[in-house]
Amino acid sequence: MTREEDGWDGQAVLLAAGLADLAVSTLGTALGTVRGLLRRSDGAELAADAERELMARGRLVLDRYAAVPPAHLEILARRALDRQAGR
């Protein structure tokens, strides 16, 4: 690292350049993949499969994060009742 790169400004520039390089290479790879997919003859089926997959993922995410967990005190009360019933 040279003297100009030692400060916060130099580090920020290096970080931004690294992120930009990563974004460009990722975008290039993604475009190549999309170009290859567009050449396929079963594009409609592929799009339908992708739609079903995304909807299934959406359902999983909503089930995971939208469900309200049971109240903490209610869980403790049930455990206490279970202990008392076991005696």
N, C-alpha and C positions, 0 to 999 in steps of 0.2 A: 504494500500500500504506500502510495507516495504521500508527501507532506500535504498536498491539497486535499487528499481524501481522508485525512485524519479527523477533521471536524465533523460536526453534526450535518452540515450542509453536504459535505462529500459523501457521507454515509447515506444520506437521503437520496442523493442522485444515484448512487450505486444500487440502492434498493429499488428505486423506481425503474432503473434500466433493467435490472434482473426480472422484475415483475412484467415489464413490457415484453422482454424476450420470451418469457414463459407464456404470456398471453398469445403472442404471435405464433409460436410453435404449436400451441394447443389448438388455436384457430385453424392453422394449416392442416393439422391432422384431422380435425373435425370436418373441414370442407372436403378433404379427400374421402372420408368415410361417407359423407352425404352424396358426393358425386358417384361413388360406387353403388350406393343404394338406389340412386335414381336410374341407373342403367339396368337394374334388375327387371325382369318381366313380371314378377309377382308383386309389383309395387303396391297395388290396392290391398292385397292380402297382408302385406307387411305393415301397411299403415293401419289396417284394422287390428292387427295383433298388437301394434304399439299403443293404439288407443285403449284396448282392453287392459293391457299391462299398466298403463298410467292410471286408469280408473281403479284397478285393483290396489295399486300403491296408494292412491288417494284415500280409498276406504281404510286401508291399514293405518295410515297416518291419522285420520280422523278418529278411528277407534282407539288409537294409542294415546292421543293428546286431548281429545274432546271429552272423553269419559271422566266423570267426576269421581275421584277416589272416595271410598267410604270415610266417614268422619272418624277421626282418631279416638275421640272419647267413646264413640259407639263400639269400636273394636275392643277397647279396654273393658267396657262394660260387658260385652259378650264373653270375653275371656274370664272375667270374674264370675259370671253366671255359670260358665262351664266348669270352673274350679269348684264352685259351691255344689253343683249338681254331682260332681265326682266324689264328694265326701260322703 
